[in-house]
Each structure stands twice: as C-alpha cells, then as structure tokens.
Amino acid sequence: MYNRRKFIQTTALSAAVVTLNKACITKNAITNKPIVISTWDFGVAANAEAWKILSTKGKALDAVENGVKVAEADVNNQSVGYGGLPDRDGIVTLDASIMDHLGNCGAVLALEQIKHPISVARLVMEKTPHIMLAGDGALQFAIEQGFKTENILTENSKKEWEKWLKTAKYEPVSNIENKLYDKAAPEKLPGNQYNHDTIGMLALDSQGNLAGACTTSGMAYKLHGRIGDSPIIGAGLYVDSEVGGATATGVGEEVVRNVGSFLVVELMRQGYSPEEACKEAIKRIVKKKMSSTKDLQVGFLALNKNGEYGAYAIQQGFTFAVCDSRKQDLIVKGKSHY
C-alpha cells in the first residue's frame, strides 16, 4: 500500500532532485558580467565612462547615469542634451528616464535649461513619490535640487534651426544620428533634414543587477511640447531583473504605440533571445503601420540577465556599442527588417 510515510519519502526525494537540478543549472550558467551596451556609435564614449564604475564593482544604476551624461554634454551630438537641436520655436527641450533592477524609475519630460536631464530623472525616482515630472514643474524641481540653469542652445544648433526656418519642412532621415556625429564627413546635410535621436544604455553589474537609462533632445523642429518614447517607462526603456532590459531609438511615436521596450522584455521572458525579441517587436511595428515604412527608422536594443545582447531595426544602418571585460569599444551593426 502506498502509505503516508512512502509519500513523504518520495516527496522529499523529488524535492532533493529539484534542488540538485537548480544547483547544477546555477553552477553551469555562464553570465557575462559586468557589461554595458548603448545605442549608436557615440555610445562608445558613454560606455567607457560607465565601465569606470562597472569595472570596479560599482552599481549598474550609477554606471548608466554617468555613462549617458557623456552624450548629454557632447556638443557634437545634436540629438541629445547640450547642443541638441531645438523645436520649431527655437527652444531645446530634453526628455530622459532611468530605471533600476527593483523596478524603481524616474523621468523628466520637456525639461528646459538643464544640461543633464538624466540626473534630474534619477532624483525624481529617489526623492519624490512620482515617476514623471514635466515642463515647468520639472525645471522647478531641478532648481530646488541644486541644478544650475544655462542656455543649452549652442550657436551651431541655432544656425541649423535658422536654416530650417527658411522652408520649415520636417523630413525624417533614417540613421541621421550617425551622419550628425560623423566628424569625418566633409558634407553637412541641409538643416531641414536633421531630426532625432536618443542614447539608450543598459548595464549588468558584477552583482547581477540591471539598470537602464535613456535620454534625448527629441525630434528636431518638433511642435513645442512634443514628447517621444524616451521618457516613457515601457516605451523607450524597461528593465526587469528577472529577465533583462530593453531600450529604443528612432521615431518615438511608433515605439509608444507598441509599448516597445516592455514588449521586448516580455518576449525575452517567453524564451526569445535578445535579438529575436527585438526582431519580433520590429515586425509588429511594420505590420501595424498602415503607410510605408520606407523612411521610418525604429531600433531596439536588449540585454538579458545573463549578459547576452541583441538588436534589430527597421532600416539598415543602426549601430550599437558594447563594453565588457573582453573589449571596451566594440561597435556592432544591428540587423534590420530591410
């Protein structure tokens, strides 16, 4: 007879086997940590700053904040922070978000006169009961926290805006961020073709904790007050410590419509690799888009909890930077739908 004692013995044995299997899985799992990845070629310099923290067993959250601040302060990068191209009224407005492994997050939207919106976003996360602050409220909070206001519209960006005013046409150009940042390029594109982009960064530290940051000056010559995906948790950025993180770049409206970064993370939860998850998210955008995606660029970048990464974009030309113990300045060309 199968009595109670045998049941207890069998249950105990099964539990021991499960525990042993879990131990074996944990022991045999290979995790590439620490590691930091970020969008576009200008991510190399940002990664290098983040690596200073990660390589000394620092926190992923500190790494992503300090990493993207490099892009925010770079006047040669006209799609992020100081020197970013303005809206149609000649005003530079900045958006940023940050998220840690515990699900804590903060964001600022349409912030003016502050060079480092990512640091303000972190303080929103840490010092307020809120997640998002926008416009004048975000500026007031930044000043209260000790940030100094300054003119973040550089002469170069002002001249580009004045050039754009002659036609006041908005014409998105895929992968413009690399053209903008390519100092070796002898030619400059017409002012009415400058438009957007973002630096999104994801990091896994030596303790196995994930964090992400995303910051941008948004679409150049946008309507005043326009907000893209970058400061919206789940759209431009999402982190889940059980699975991984994702960030987005490109035309924010399409990312928001599909809650893109959250989608990528959920696909990884279902077993997709980072690249496969990014690819599926892109396929959904393309499928839902009623008009042509010929001139539309959206890219996703993902990092799972094992330190595996991947990316996928609608158009060719999307690049991202990788930094780990093996290589600190790797540029990877993301795969694309076309």
Protein Blocks (a to p, Z undefined) as FASTA:
>chain_A
ZZfklmmmmmmmmmmmmmmmmmmmmmmpccdddddddehjklmmmmmmmmmmmmnopafk
lmmmmmmmmmmmmmklmkgcehiacdfkopacdddddddfkopacddehiehiablmlmm
mmmmmmccbfbdchjlmmmmmmmnopacddfbdfklmmmmmmmmmnopacddehklmmmm
mmklmbdcdfklgcbdcdddddddfkopacdddddebjehiaehiacfklmghilpccdf
klmccddedjfklmmmnommlmmmmmmmnopafklmmmmmmmmmmmmmmbacklgccddd
dddfkopacdddfbehiacddddfkbccbccddddfZZ
